[in-house]
Amino acid sequence: MNLINPIYYGKEGIKEINNFIQENKPSKIVFLVDENTHKYCYPQVISGIETTAETEIIEIKPGEENKNLYICIQLWETLTHFKTDRKGLLINIGGGVLTDMGGFVANCYKRGINFINIPTTLLAMVDASIGGKTGVDLGSHKNQIGNFALPRMVIVDPEFILTLPQEQILSGFAEIIKHGLIADEVYWKEIAALKEIKTENLEKLIRTSIEIKKEVVSQDFTETGLRKILNFGHTIGHAVESFFLENKTPVMHGEGVAMGMIVESYISVRKELLSRQEYEEIKEYISSLYPKLAIKEEYFDNILAFMQNDKKNVNNEIKFVLLEKIGKAVYDISVEEELIKEALRTYIEG
Ligand SMILES: NC(=O)c1ccc[n+]([C@@H]2O[C@H](COP(=O)([O-])OP(=O)(O)OC[C@H]3O[C@@H](n4cnc5c(N)ncnc54)[C@H](O)[C@@H]3O)[C@@H](O)[C@H]2O)c1
C-alpha cells in the first residue's frame, strides 16, 4: 500500500485527473462541493475535466456544523439515488470539512469507491486533504467517527485561495506555523519573518509544509508514533474548538490551534523541555497574528472534559505533544491537570 497519496500542483493536477479518468474509466463522476466552492472553484475544475462519463454535483452547506453523520447519510442516499456503483469516482472540492467528510463517505460507500481531493482552503492544502485521515464530528466531539482512507490523488492549486476570506487564510496559516515548530527551525525563521500574511507569499510555504507533512505521514501512516507530532497545539486547540462549538460560538480551527500552540509551548517550558526564550518568541509571534480567545477560568473543567476524550490519550491520561526546542517535538507526554490549568491561566493573563 502506498503510504501517501500522490500530490500534483496547479494545472498539472487537472491533467492527472484526466489521465486517471482515462485509465480507470469511472462509471460516474460525482463532484462534492459546498455553496462557496461551487461558486468559486467548481467552474475552474470542470472546465478542465475531459470525460464522457456521466457527471453529477452534490452541494452541501458550508461549515463545521455540517460535518456530521446526518449529512453523511444524506450523501450516501444521494449517491444511491444517482445509482453510483463501485466504479464511481467522488471528487471533493473544498476545505477540510468537505475533504474530511467526502473521504469518509467515499470510503464507506459500497465498502469504498475512489476519491480525489481538490483542497480549496489553505488549511486543507497544507494539512486536512493530505495524509488520509477522514471523518466527521459526533455532537461537539471533533473527528470522533472516521477512518484512514487515501484519496487517489490530491490536486493543490494555490490559485484557489485568491477568493478565500483573510480569516480563513489565517486559520490555515496556523498549521504552517505548526510545521515549522515541530520539524524545521529554519522554516520557522522564514515563517516568523512574515509580519503580514499575503497570498502571494504563500505558494512556497504551501509546498514546504506539504513536504513536512508527507515526510512525517510516510513514516507512520496510522499514527502509532511519530505522526502524533502533527497534533502539536491540537490537544488544547481541539478541546477549545469543541467547547466553543458546543456553546454555539464556534472559533476557527486555526484559532484554536494557534492558542493551543501557545499553551502547549508554556507546558513544554514547565516540563523543562523548551527554553523560556523560545517560548516567548513563539508566544509573541502567534499573538501578533491571532486574536486572543475569550477563555475564562470557569470554562476550564469543560475544556478538560473534552481533552479527556482526545484520541491520543491512553488509560485516561492526557497525552501531549510538546516542544523540546523549536523544530523538534516529542510525543506521548503525560501532563497533570493542574499544570494544564496553570497554562490556561497564564494564557488568559497574557
Ligand atoms: N484530516 C486531517 O488531517 C485534518 C487536518 C486538519 C484539519 N482538519 C479538519 O479541517 C476542517 C477545517 O477545514 P477548513 O479550515 O478548510 O474549513 P472549511 O472546510 O469549513 O472551509 C472554510 C470556509 O471557506 C469556504 N471556502 C472554501 N474554499 C473557498 C475558496 N476557494 N474561496 C472562498 N471560500 C472558500 C468554505 O465554504 C467554508 O465556508 C476541520 O473540520 C478540521 O477538523 C482535518
The ligand as an SDF file (V2000), in Angstrom:
LIG
                    3D

 44 48  0  0  0  0  0  0  0  0999 V2000
   -7.9340   15.2450    8.0850 N   0  0  0  0  0  0  0  0  0  0  0  0
   -6.9870   15.9540    8.6280 C   0  0  0  0  0  0  0  0  0  0  0  0
   -5.8270   15.5160    8.7210 O   0  0  0  0  0  0  0  0  0  0  0  0
   -7.2900   17.3390    9.1110 C   0  0  0  0  0  0  0  0  0  0  0  0
   -6.2540   18.2040    9.4870 C   0  0  0  0  0  0  0  0  0  0  0  0
   -6.5740   19.4940    9.8800 C   0  0  0  0  0  0  0  0  0  0  0  0
   -7.9010   19.9180    9.9000 C   0  0  0  0  0  0  0  0  0  0  0  0
   -8.8860   19.0490    9.5390 N   0  0  0  0  0  0  0  0  0  0  0  0
  -10.2890   19.4760    9.5420 C   0  0  0  0  0  0  0  0  0  0  0  0
  -10.4500   20.5240    8.5880 O   0  0  0  0  0  0  0  0  0  0  0  0
  -11.6110   21.2670    8.9400 C   0  0  0  0  0  0  0  0  0  0  0  0
  -11.3830   22.7310    8.7150 C   0  0  0  0  0  0  0  0  0  0  0  0
  -11.1070   22.9390    7.3580 O   0  0  0  0  0  0  0  0  0  0  0  0
  -11.1150   24.4020    6.7260 P   0  0  0  0  0  0  0  0  0  0  0  0
  -10.4250   25.3520    7.6340 O   0  0  0  0  0  0  0  0  0  0  0  0
  -10.6140   24.2470    5.3470 O   0  0  0  0  0  0  0  0  0  0  0  0
  -12.6430   24.8320    6.7940 O   0  0  0  0  0  0  0  0  0  0  0  0
  -13.9070   24.6550    5.8220 P   0  0  0  0  0  0  0  0  0  0  0  0
  -13.8330   23.4410    5.0390 O   0  0  0  0  0  0  0  0  0  0  0  0
  -15.0720   24.8730    6.7180 O   0  0  0  0  0  0  0  0  0  0  0  0
  -13.7860   25.9040    4.8300 O   0  0  0  0  0  0  0  0  0  0  0  0
  -13.8170   27.2050    5.3600 C   0  0  0  0  0  0  0  0  0  0  0  0
  -14.7680   28.1220    4.5930 C   0  0  0  0  0  0  0  0  0  0  0  0
  -14.1520   28.5260    3.3800 O   0  0  0  0  0  0  0  0  0  0  0  0
  -15.0530   28.3350    2.2980 C   0  0  0  0  0  0  0  0  0  0  0  0
  -14.2250   28.1300    1.1100 N   0  0  0  0  0  0  0  0  0  0  0  0
  -13.5250   27.0150    0.8000 C   0  0  0  0  0  0  0  0  0  0  0  0
  -12.7550   27.2370   -0.2710 N   0  0  0  0  0  0  0  0  0  0  0  0
  -13.0010   28.5070   -0.6680 C   0  0  0  0  0  0  0  0  0  0  0  0
  -12.4820   29.3180   -1.7120 C   0  0  0  0  0  0  0  0  0  0  0  0
  -11.5010   28.8880   -2.5270 N   0  0  0  0  0  0  0  0  0  0  0  0
  -12.9570   30.5680   -1.8360 N   0  0  0  0  0  0  0  0  0  0  0  0
  -13.8960   31.0510   -0.9640 C   0  0  0  0  0  0  0  0  0  0  0  0
  -14.3980   30.3480    0.0430 N   0  0  0  0  0  0  0  0  0  0  0  0
  -13.9510   29.0810    0.2000 C   0  0  0  0  0  0  0  0  0  0  0  0
  -15.9070   27.1870    2.7200 C   0  0  0  0  0  0  0  0  0  0  0  0
  -17.1170   27.1740    2.0250 O   0  0  0  0  0  0  0  0  0  0  0  0
  -16.0900   27.4850    4.2000 C   0  0  0  0  0  0  0  0  0  0  0  0
  -17.0980   28.4360    4.3720 O   0  0  0  0  0  0  0  0  0  0  0  0
  -11.9500   20.9060   10.3700 C   0  0  0  0  0  0  0  0  0  0  0  0
  -13.1070   20.1060   10.3690 O   0  0  0  0  0  0  0  0  0  0  0  0
  -10.7570   20.0830   10.8370 C   0  0  0  0  0  0  0  0  0  0  0  0
  -11.1030   19.1000   11.7790 O   0  0  0  0  0  0  0  0  0  0  0  0
   -8.6120   17.7780    9.1400 C   0  0  0  0  0  0  0  0  0  0  0  0
  1  2  1  0
  2  3  2  0
  2  4  1  0
  4  5  1  0
  4 44  2  0
  5  6  2  0
  6  7  1  0
  7  8  2  0
  8  9  1  0
  8 44  1  0
  9 10  1  0
  9 42  1  0
 10 11  1  0
 11 12  1  0
 11 40  1  0
 12 13  1  0
 13 14  1  0
 14 15  2  0
 14 16  1  0
 14 17  1  0
 17 18  1  0
 18 19  2  0
 18 20  1  0
 18 21  1  0
 21 22  1  0
 22 23  1  0
 23 24  1  0
 23 38  1  0
 24 25  1  0
 25 26  1  0
 25 36  1  0
 26 27  1  0
 26 35  1  0
 27 28  2  0
 28 29  1  0
 29 30  1  0
 29 35  2  0
 30 31  1  0
 30 32  2  0
 32 33  1  0
 33 34  2  0
 34 35  1  0
 36 37  1  0
 36 38  1  0
 38 39  1  0
 40 41  1  0
 40 42  1  0
 42 43  1  0
M  CHG  2   8   1  16  -1
M  END
$$$$
